[in-house]
Structure formats: structure tokens, C-alpha cells
Amino acid sequence: MDLIVAKFGGTSVGDGSRIKKAAQAVVNEYMKGNQVVVVVSAVNKTTDDLLGLSNEAIGNSLTDKQKAEIMAMGEFTSVRLFSATIESLGVKSEYIDPYNELWPILTDSNSLEATIDFNTTIKKSDGIKNLVNQGIIPVICGFLGKGPRGEVTTLGRGGSDITAFLLGHCLDANEVVIVTDVEGVMSTDPNKIEEAQLLDEISVEEMRDLATHGAQVLHPHALKYKDPSISAKIINFEHGDLSAKGTRIVGPYEGDMMKCVTKYNNPISLIAIVGEAMVKTTGLMAKLTGSLAESDINLYGISAGQNSITTFVDKADANKAYHLLHKVVVESDVLSSLSLGRDTAMITFVSPDIIDTPGIISDITEPLRKNGINIVEIISSQTAVVLFVNWEDGEKAHKLIKEVLE
């Protein structure tokens, strides 16, 4: 007997026929002998409609607490509809909203972007387990939490994904199934490139980066709660089958890689190339990186300025890379010179919270400044910050940055 957490997005319960189809998929899985916990979003566009009404009626006088309560009405309605539909198909069900004594997800008092009290939520999840063990299918509001005074809070847009993975973790589920309006994760947006292909699987890290950079398939913060031992996939509601293939989300295989600080073991050498109008020269970057790729030299980073490009290679490859890049420089009309720089330590800080945390880079770099450690180069993205410091400062810098994470 498997325990499955199935999350249905707003489009997948967009009308009565879709709700019935979704409920039937749940019942079919139940009839196979599996236990199912349902997480459901508000019916498609309901939350936007509620916000539109409140803005027209109340405007700026609407408090965050009132806004959370009004937004929650979409989920309050959908869980009741979904649970009733399951019961109409002959299986016992119970809807769970934040006012139910079995409600598991407890948060702080931030009405619109609540922080989950993880340890308490784990304990409160026992009530849901007991319900499941009685042969009842719980239907739980996605997106919502309960604050310290029993008030309704929300987990932010996309919060239903968070609910599903969080409950999967707390309930020791075998699988989390995200039911949505796409077949799974594609090689790119099929609305922009028709040749986009469905991926059979994608790693947690890849999925997180895609989501952080704008892919609408899954909320990036949900993956914080992806337990390595729990299977997860994204499927299309059109199948009406929770066992449909879709795209499987795999990993992390080695512990929690969602937040970490790592130091590359070997020295990294910097090679700086300078020239005029470099950013306006088509194909220049390809020539530089291509010359290294042809000789199987790996690039650990690359940064570009108005009149310079810096490449980062393993010290063992530095001399060979230096000569290869020099050949490109002398054959180019826009490149002037290059220099082989010092040995550096490469330290990588990874966190899905980077994009949502103002000042996080200063939090990382300030301890280095206070300890007289110079940053030779810094490269950042929405999910990672990579710093290069003098090799002799590497261990100390790694320790200081790790303390920031802890």
C-alpha cells in the first residue's frame, strides 16, 4: 500500500467536469489499495476574481489579514466541492481547512507570505495520518496556513505546490503527484518552440533553477520540502489518471543540496582577456570558449565586462588554456592582450532563497571584508553566488560563508 499526495492545480479543477474527472482519478487510485491525500487549489482564476472584487469595494483600506481571509475563500470552496465529489463516487472523504482541528500546517503571523513552523507541522500531521488509516480521503486546502492565534495565513502565490511537498515529507508519502495543465516539464516553452520535447525526468536542482528563472510548472520553494526518498512527478489533468507518466523529479541523491556552501578542492586560475568593443562583436565568446572545449578544458566560470572577459579554469589546465586563448587573441581584430592571473579558491553558495532575499550577497561578503579577505571575482545568479578569493584565504572564507548559512 502506497501513500500518495496528489495536488490539483486551479486549471485541473477549472469546472465541474474537471473536478469530477480529478475526483475519479483519486478514487481509482484508492480502489487499487493505495492511500491518497488530496491538496487542491482554488478553481481557476477564483483568487484573482476575489482580489479584484475586494480592490473595487475596499481599495487600499484592505488589511493583510482581511486579504488573506478573502483569498482563502477560493480554496475553502474547492476542497468542499472536491470532497463532496469523492463521496458521490462512493468513498469516504473529509475536507480540511485551517478552521478544522486536524489542520496541519502552522505558520507565523505573516498573513500573506507566512513562514511555516516545520517542527510543529510534522507533529500536527499525525491527525491526517489517522484519517488516512481509517480509509478516509482527506482533501486539504493548498496555499493556506494557520497563524499563532488561529488566523488564516497564506504561503504566497504557488503555495499549493509547497503544501503538497510539505505534506509528502511530513506524512512519509511514497509519491507526490502534481496535476496541472501541461504534460510535464518540456525542453522549453512549447508555445514558443513547437519542437519542444517532454522530459522523462529532471533533477531537483534543475527543476528549482527552471522554476526560479520563470518556468510556471512548479513553485521553486516547494522543492525545499522534496524528500530524497519520495518519488515526485508532474502530469497533465487530461489523463484522469494519477499513474500517468509525465515528468519525474529525481533527487537530491546526497542529502539536502537545496542550501549549501561548497569549496572546489583545486586552485582555480583566472585568465583575463582585454580588447575594444568586445560586447559588440558577434561570436567572440564562442571562439574563446570553443578553443578550450576542443582541448577538453573545462570552464568553471566566465564573466564579461565592457572591454574584458575573464575565464576560470583548473590550475592544472591553466598553462595550456593560456596558450590556446593567446592564439585566439592574436588572430582577432578586437582582442588586444591576455594575462594569466593568480591562483584562487572557488566557493559556491547555493540557495533557492537568493532571489527573494534582499541583501543576501552583502550578508555573504561582509564577514569576508571584516576579516580582510579580498574577493577577486564574484558571479551570481538567482539561485547561486560563486566567489573567487586568493587561494590562501580559501579555507577561512569557506568557513565564514558557511557560518552565514548556519
Secondary structure by P-SEA (a helix, b strand, c coil): cbbbbbbbcccccccaaaaaaaaaaaaaaaaabbbbbbbbccccaaaaaaaaaaaacccccccaaaaaaaaaaaaaaaaaaaaaaaaaacbbbbbbccccccccbbbcccccccccaaaaaaaaaaaaaaaaaacbbbbbbccccccccbbbbbccccaaaaaaaaaaaaacccbbbbbccccccccccccccccbbbbccccaaaaaaaaaacccccccccccccccccccbbbbccccccccccbbbbcccccccccccccccbbbbbbbbbbcccccccaaaaaaaaaaaaaccccccccccccbbbbbccccaaaaaaaaaaaaaaacccccccccccbbbbbbbbccccccccaaaaaaaaaaaaaccccccccccccbbbbbccccaaaaaaaaaaaaac
